[in-house]
Amino acid sequence: MGAVTEVRAFDDGCPLCEAAKITPWHHEDDVCWIADCEICATPMVVWRGHGTEPPEDERGHMMAQLVRVAQTNLGAHWIDGTMRNIPNHFHAHARPEGGFFGPGGGPGRVVG
């Protein structure tokens, strides 16, 4: 993907727009970033634009990058496109085959 020339939507109150580097990052470019989800500890791709409908070419790019990272970090996996906790910003998780959480992920991971 080349440099993005369009202005992307941004929401100051959205944690995915903030893109804080609080877990390991695996990829970033002008379209997306991929880091371990802080809750489930699986690779998660996040669109750089705030919204739920990225253009098809960008969606394809994001899924290709997520599959690449998942193959390296999880091996066999499945893509979960359900946006549970942040439903207004496009993101998807790669989950281990037959599972939901990555190593060390799950309800006990969040300390509140």
QUINOR-V441984 format. One record per residue. N is the residue number from 1. RES is the residue in three letters. PHI is phi in radians with two decimals (999 if undefined). OMEGA is omega in radians with two decimals (NA if undefined). Layout:
<<N;RES;PHI;OMEGA> <N;RES;PHI;OMEGA>>
This chain:
<<1;MET;999;3.10> <2;GLY;-1.46;3.12> <3;ALA;-1.13;3.13> <4;VAL;-1.45;-3.12> <5;THR;-1.80;-3.14> <6;GLU;-1.48;3.07> <7;VAL;-1.47;-3.13> <8;ARG;-1.70;3.08> <9;ALA;-1.11;-3.13> <10;PHE;-2.50;3.10> <11;ASP;-2.15;-3.11> <12;ASP;-0.99;-3.10> <13;GLY;-1.60;-3.08> <14;CYS;-1.65;3.13> <15;PRO;-1.14;3.11> <16;LEU;-1.36;3.02> <17;CYS;-1.16;3.13> <18;GLU;-1.06;3.10> <19;ALA;0.94;3.11> <20;ALA;-1.16;-3.12> <21;LYS;-1.56;-3.09> <22;ILE;-1.84;3.05> <23;THR;-2.30;3.12> <24;PRO;-1.03;3.07> <25;TRP;-1.76;-3.10> <26;HIS;-1.99;-3.06> <27;HIS;-2.88;2.92> <28;GLU;-2.73;3.07> <29;ASP;-2.65;-3.09> <30;ASP;-1.23;-3.08> <31;VAL;-1.70;-2.99> <32;CYS;-2.71;2.95> <33;TRP;-2.41;3.12> <34;ILE;-2.26;3.10> <35;ALA;-2.48;3.04> <36;ASP;-1.22;3.08> <37;CYS;-1.12;-3.09> <38;GLU;-1.21;3.14> <39;ILE;-1.64;-3.01> <40;CYS;-1.78;3.07> <41;ALA;1.06;3.05> <42;THR;-2.07;3.09> <43;PRO;-1.05;-3.09> <44;MET;-2.29;3.07> <45;VAL;-1.63;-3.12> <46;VAL;-2.26;3.09> <47;TRP;-1.22;3.13> <48;ARG;-1.29;3.09> <49;GLY;-1.67;3.09> <50;HIS;-1.44;-3.13> <51;GLY;2.66;-3.05> <52;THR;-1.97;-3.06> <53;GLU;-2.22;3.08> <54;PRO;-1.17;3.05> <55;PRO;-1.00;-3.08> <56;GLU;-0.98;-3.13> <57;ASP;-1.15;3.11> <58;GLU;-1.26;3.07> <59;ARG;-1.06;3.12> <60;GLY;-1.08;3.10> <61;HIS;-1.05;-3.12> <62;MET;-1.10;-3.12> <63;MET;-1.15;3.11> <64;ALA;-1.11;3.12> <65;GLN;-1.17;3.13> <66;LEU;-1.12;3.11> <67;VAL;-1.08;3.12> <68;ARG;-1.03;-3.13> <69;VAL;-1.15;-3.12> <70;ALA;-1.13;3.11> <71;GLN;-1.02;-3.13> <72;THR;-1.25;-3.00> <73;ASN;-1.66;-3.08> <74;LEU;-2.08;-2.98> <75;GLY;1.36;3.13> <76;ALA;-1.10;-3.05> <77;HIS;-2.72;3.00> <78;TRP;-2.38;-3.12> <79;ILE;-1.71;3.13> <80;ASP;-1.90;-3.13> <81;GLY;-1.64;3.13> <82;THR;-1.33;-3.12> <83;MET;-1.68;-2.99> <84;ARG;-1.28;-2.99> <85;ASN;-1.49;3.12> <86;ILE;-2.29;-3.01> <87;PRO;-1.34;-3.07> <88;ASN;-1.85;3.10> <89;HIS;-2.43;-3.07> <90;PHE;-1.04;3.01> <91;HIS;-2.78;3.12> <92;ALA;-2.57;-3.13> <93;HIS;-1.92;2.91> <94;ALA;-1.75;-3.09> <95;ARG;-2.01;-3.13> <96;PRO;-1.10;3.12> <97;GLU;-0.92;3.13> <98;GLY;1.36;-3.08> <99;GLY;-2.42;-3.11> <100;PHE;-2.21;-3.10> <101;PHE;-1.75;3.03> <102;GLY;-1.51;3.13> <103;PRO;-0.99;3.12> <104;GLY;1.42;-3.12> <105;GLY;-1.55;3.09> <106;GLY;2.13;-3.05> <107;PRO;-0.98;-3.14> <108;GLY;-1.29;-3.10> <109;ARG;-1.28;-3.10> <110;VAL;-1.47;3.12> <111;VAL;-1.91;-3.07> <112;GLY;-2.25;NA>>
